[in-house]
């Protein structure tokens, strides 16, 4: 059988990976306490204390999926939601009495696309969802001024609309969480990804960031998948080796249990790394509250340690820049090192579950709760068929032909 991919292409991929992962940005392994762009090392929270943290930890996530059949009929579904952990236990966020469903989830009623002009009405429905409508009111502008792209552009294709709907819903839920009656200063809102948006203009993301900052609510986005990790691969290896092979041997641990002694570390991602990861013209990577995409400041962090999984432990944590630089809007660039240290330490209470390997478990649970699985197609078809048969609106052949998937038959 002839190889599908030319060997030259494979060799080029290997070469580029080697080049990107071997870059040395001259970040020292031994940090300076006053410089957040150098490694800040601290001891992980004792395992016996992880469920004693007073803060509530909210986790937001969204998902979408769609499927088009041979006759042009498409099913398109998005949804977003959040969960909350307090003292290590899942707390109910909805008004349901279902003991197995504690999350607050929003999804549309209109999921059928028969023709192109169905998408604009789905767009309108998205903006009318309670959390989205509340967020738009908070922004204080017409929708066309808040979003980066017009209704016509967003509604041009199913995948474009679904990506828009998921992201807008997620940001709207962050605002909803911040207005819940039980929210308190010191609570944490987590989002998968980054505190940056391709859909919402930066002005309104920053306004939300300021709103949370003023209420004392800490905001962070976290991911294991980022081009920043590729750029820092060499640096991560050097820091890991130093922490495990040298510093750990002489560090003054407070934990008396040898097996539980772990060193965590974080540092602000330097601008040179961001330029290497995203390119010089990227608005996504800018440090600041203008000329960019959001309200975040990127940090690299290792909040747990897993033997023989080098670099896997590292996360990219996008913190609310107004938490890190409180007077940034007044052009005062003084960093609140204590604020960052407190956030990173509290996050270690979420990363010690063995099955998630250093990643905050509330985000994993939110993902598992909200994700629209590939099986949604089969569930949707079965339930629509049942409804059609029950109401006898079409005969058997017509109903079955609606959902024939030619790719599976031929």
C-alpha positions in Angstrom: 0.0 0.0 0.0 1.4 3.4 -1.0 2.0 5.8 1.9 -0.6 8.5 2.0 1.8 11.2 3.3 5.1 11.8 1.5 8.2 11.1 3.6 9.5 14.7 3.0 6.3 16.0 4.7 6.9 13.7 7.6 10.5 14.7 8.0 9.6 18.4 7.8 7.1 17.9 10.6 9.7 16.2 12.8 12.2 18.9 12.0 9.9 21.8 13.0 8.8 20.0 16.2 12.5 19.6 17.1 13.2 23.2 16.4 10.2 24.5 18.4 10.7 22.2 21.4 14.5 23.0 21.8 14.3 26.8 22.1 16.1 28.3 25.1 14.5 31.5 26.3 17.1 31.8 29.0 14.5 31.6 31.8 16.5 30.6 34.9 15.6 27.6 37.0 16.1 29.6 40.2 13.7 32.5 40.4 13.7 35.9 42.0 10.9 36.6 44.4 10.3 40.1 43.0 10.2 39.0 39.3 7.2 37.0 38.3 8.8 36.1 34.9 11.1 33.8 36.8 10.1 30.5 38.5 8.3 31.0 41.8 8.5 27.7 43.8 6.2 26.7 46.6 5.1 23.6 48.5 1.8 21.9 47.4 -1.2 22.1 49.7 -1.2 19.1 52.1 -3.7 16.5 50.8 -5.5 16.5 54.1 -6.3 20.2 53.7 -7.6 20.2 50.1 -11.3 20.0 51.1 -10.9 22.7 53.8 -10.5 25.6 51.5 -13.3 28.1 52.1 -13.6 29.3 48.5 -16.3 28.0 46.2 -14.8 26.7 42.9 -17.1 27.2 39.9 -16.2 25.6 36.6 -17.7 26.7 33.3 -17.7 24.8 30.0 -19.5 24.6 26.7 -19.9 22.3 23.8 -21.6 21.8 20.5 -22.1 19.2 17.8 -24.0 18.9 14.5 -24.8 16.4 11.8 -26.1 16.8 8.3 -28.0 14.0 6.5 -28.2 13.3 2.7 -31.4 15.3 2.3 -29.9 18.5 3.7 -31.6 18.2 7.0 -29.2 19.2 9.8 -29.3 18.8 13.6 -27.2 21.4 15.4 -27.0 21.6 19.2 -24.9 23.7 21.5 -25.0 24.1 25.3 -23.1 25.6 28.1 -23.2 25.2 31.9 -21.4 25.3 35.2 -20.9 23.3 38.3 -19.7 24.3 41.8 -17.6 22.6 44.4 -17.5 23.8 48.0 -15.4 22.0 50.7 -14.8 19.2 48.1 -18.5 18.5 47.5 -20.7 19.2 44.5 -23.3 21.9 45.2 -26.6 22.2 43.4 -26.7 25.1 41.0 -30.2 24.5 39.5 -33.8 24.4 40.9 -34.4 20.8 39.9 -35.0 18.0 42.4 -33.0 15.5 40.3 -30.4 14.1 42.7 -28.0 13.3 39.8 -28.2 16.7 38.1 -26.6 19.5 40.1 -25.3 21.6 37.2 -26.9 24.7 35.7 -27.1 24.1 31.9 -28.5 26.1 29.1 -29.3 24.9 25.6 -31.6 26.1 22.8 -35.0 24.8 21.8 -34.4 25.2 18.1 -31.9 22.6 16.9 -33.2 21.8 13.4 -31.6 23.5 10.3 -33.6 22.9 7.1 -32.3 25.9 5.2 -29.8 28.7 5.5 -32.2 31.3 6.9 -32.9 29.1 9.9 -29.5 30.1 11.3 -30.3 33.8 11.9 -33.3 32.8 14.0 -31.1 30.4 16.0 -28.7 33.4 16.5 -31.6 35.4 17.9 -32.6 32.6 20.2 -29.1 32.4 21.5 -29.1 36.1 22.4 -32.4 35.7 24.1 -31.2 32.9 26.5 -31.5 34.3 30.0 -27.8 34.4 30.8 -26.8 35.9 27.4 -29.6 38.5 27.6 -28.3 39.5 31.1 -24.7 39.7 30.0 -25.7 41.9 27.0 -27.6 44.2 29.4 -24.5 44.3 31.6 -22.4 45.3 28.6 -24.8 48.2 28.0 -24.5 48.2 24.2 -26.4 46.9 21.2 -25.3 43.4 20.3 -23.7 44.5 17.0 -21.4 46.7 19.0 -20.4 44.0 21.5 -19.5 41.2 19.1 -16.5 41.1 16.7 -18.6 39.9 13.8 -22.0 40.7 12.4 -25.1 38.6 12.7 -24.9 37.9 9.0 -21.3 36.6 9.2 -21.9 34.5 12.3 -25.1 33.0 10.8 -23.5 32.1 7.4 -22.5 28.5 8.4 -23.5 26.0 11.0 -20.1 25.5 12.5 -19.4 29.3 12.6 -22.7 29.9 14.5 -22.2 27.0 16.9 -18.7 28.2 17.8 -20.1 31.7 18.4 -23.0 30.4 20.5 -20.8 28.3 22.7 -18.3 31.0 23.5 -20.9 33.7 24.1 -22.8 31.4 26.4 -19.6 30.6 28.4 -18.8 34.3 29.0 -22.4 35.0 29.9 -22.3 32.2 32.5 -19.3 33.8 34.1 -21.3 36.9 34.6 -24.3 34.9 35.9 -22.1 33.1 38.4 -20.8 36.5 39.6 -24.4 37.6 40.3 -25.5 34.5 42.1 -26.7 35.2 45.7 -24.3 32.8 47.3 -21.2 34.2 45.6 -18.6 35.6 48.0 -15.2 37.4 47.9 -12.5 34.9 47.4 -14.5 32.5 45.3 -13.0 31.2 42.1 -14.5 30.9 38.6 -12.6 28.6 36.2 -12.9 28.4 32.5 -11.3 25.9 30.1 -9.0 27.7 27.6 -8.1 31.4 28.0 -9.5 34.7 29.2 -9.6 35.9 25.6 -12.4 35.9 23.1 -12.5 35.9 19.3 -16.2 36.7 19.4 -16.6 39.4 22.0 -14.7 42.7 21.8 -12.0 43.2 24.4 -13.7 46.2 26.0 -16.5 44.1 27.3 -14.3 41.2 28.5 -12.3 43.8 30.4 -15.5 45.2 31.9 -16.4 41.8 33.1 -13.0 41.3 34.5 -13.2 44.5 36.4 -16.7 43.6 37.7 -15.3 40.3 39.1 -12.3 42.0 40.5 -14.4 44.6 42.4 -16.5 41.8 43.9 -13.3 39.9 45.0 -14.1 37.0 42.7 -11.0 35.4 41.2 -11.1 34.4 37.6 -8.8 32.0 35.7 -8.8 30.0 32.5 -6.7 26.8 32.3 -5.5 24.6 29.5 -3.0 21.8 28.9 -3.1 22.4 25.2 -1.4 25.6 24.1 1.4 26.6 21.7 3.0 28.3 24.6 3.8 24.8 26.0 5.7 23.9 22.8 7.8 27.1 23.0 8.6 26.4 26.7 9.3 22.7 26.4 13.1 23.1 26.9 12.5 25.4 29.8 10.0 23.0 31.5 12.5 20.2 31.2 15.2 22.3 32.9 13.0 23.5 35.7 11.6 20.0 36.3 15.1 18.5 36.5 16.3 21.2 38.9 13.3 20.9 41.2 13.3 17.2 41.4 17.0 16.4 41.4 18.4 19.3 43.4 16.0 21.7 45.2 13.7 19.0 46.5 16.7 17.5 48.5 17.3 20.7 50.5 13.8 22.3 50.5 12.4 23.0 53.9 9.1 21.1 53.6 6.4 21.5 56.3 4.8 18.2 55.3 6.3 15.3 57.3 5.0 12.6 54.9 7.9 12.0 52.5 5.7 10.7 49.6 3.5 13.8 49.8 6.3 16.3 49.4 5.8 18.0 46.1 7.2 21.3 44.8 4.9 23.4 42.6 6.0 26.3 40.4 4.7 29.1 38.3 6.0 32.1 36.3 4.5 34.7 34.1 5.1 33.9 30.4 7.5 36.4 28.9 6.6 38.4 25.8 9.3 36.8 23.7 7.6 33.4 24.3 4.2 34.7 23.4 5.6 36.1 20.2 7.2 32.8 19.4 3.9 30.9 20.2 1.4 33.2 18.4 3.4 35.3 16.0 4.2 39.0 16.2 0.9 40.2 14.8 -1.4 38.2 17.1 -3.8 40.2 19.2 -4.5 37.0 21.2 -1.2 37.1 23.1 -1.0 40.8 24.0 -0.3 41.7 27.6 -2.8 44.5 28.5 -6.4 45.6 28.3 -6.3 47.3 24.9 -5.3 46.1 21.5 -5.8 42.5 22.3 -8.5 40.0 22.8 -9.4 39.7 26.5 -8.5 40.3 30.2 -5.9 37.6 30.8 -2.3 37.4 31.7 -0.6 34.1 30.8 1.3 32.1 33.4 2.9 28.7 33.1 2.4 26.5 36.2 3.1 23.1 37.5 0.6 22.5 40.3 1.3 18.8 40.9 4.0 16.4 39.9 3.6 13.0 38.2 6.7 10.8 37.9 7.9 10.1 34.4 5.4 12.3 32.7 7.7 15.2 32.0 6.0 18.4 30.8 2.5 16.8 31.1 2.1 18.4 34.5 2.5 21.9 33.1 -0.5 24.1 32.6 -1.1 27.4 31.0 -3.1 29.5 33.4 -4.6 32.8 32.2 -5.3 34.9 35.2 -7.5 38.0 35.3 -4.9 40.7 34.6 -6.7 43.1 37.0 -6.1 40.6 39.8 -2.4 40.5 38.9 -2.0 44.3 38.1 -4.8 45.9 40.2 -4.1 49.5 39.0 -3.4 48.7 35.4 -6.1 51.0 34.2 -4.2 53.9 35.9 -1.0 52.8 34.1 0.5 51.5 37.4 2.2 48.2 36.4 2.9 47.1 40.0 2.1 43.4 40.2 0.3 41.8 43.2 2.6 38.9 43.8 0.6 37.8 46.8 -2.6 37.6 44.7 -0.9 35.3 42.2 0.7 33.2 44.9 -2.6 32.7 46.7 -4.5 31.7 43.6 -1.8 29.2 42.5 -1.7 27.7 46.0 -5.5 27.3 46.2 -5.5 25.7 42.7 -3.3 22.9 44.1 -6.3 21.8 46.2 -8.0 20.9 42.8 -5.1 19.1 41.1 -4.3 16.2 43.4 -6.9 13.8 41.9 -4.9 11.0 40.4 -7.2 10.5 37.3 -6.7 14.1 36.1 -3.0 14.4 36.6 -2.4 17.9 37.8 -5.5 19.5 36.1 -8.3 21.0 38.2 -10.9 18.4 38.6 -13.9 20.8 38.6 -13.1 21.6 35.0 -13.0 17.9 34.2 -16.4 17.4 35.8 -17.8 20.4 34.0 -16.6 19.1 30.7 -18.0 15.6 31.3 -21.4 17.2 32.4 -21.8 19.7 29.5 -20.1 18.0 26.5 -22.4 17.1 23.6 -21.2 13.6 22.8 -21.2 12.2 19.3 -24.1 10.0 20.4 -26.3 13.1 20.5 -27.2 12.3 16.8 -28.6 8.9 17.6 -30.5 10.2 20.7 -31.9 13.0 18.7 -33.0 10.8 15.8 -34.6 8.2 18.1 -36.6 10.8 20.1 -37.7 12.8 17.0 -38.8 9.5 15.3 -40.7 8.5 18.4 -42.5 11.9 18.4 -43.4 11.7 14.7 -44.7 8.1 15.1 -46.7 9.1 18.2 -48.3 12.0 16.5 -48.7 10.1 13.2 -47.7 13.1 11.2 -45.8 11.1 8.6 -46.0 7.5 7.4 -43.3 5.0 8.3 -41.3 5.3 5.0 -41.2 9.1 5.1 -40.0 9.1 8.7 -37.3 6.6 8.1 -36.1 8.2 4.9 -35.6 11.5 6.7 -32.7 10.1 8.7 -30.9 7.8 6.2 -27.2 8.3 6.5 -25.8 7.4 3.1 -22.2 7.3 4.3 -23.1 4.3 6.6 -25.0 2.5 3.9 -22.6 2.6 0.9 
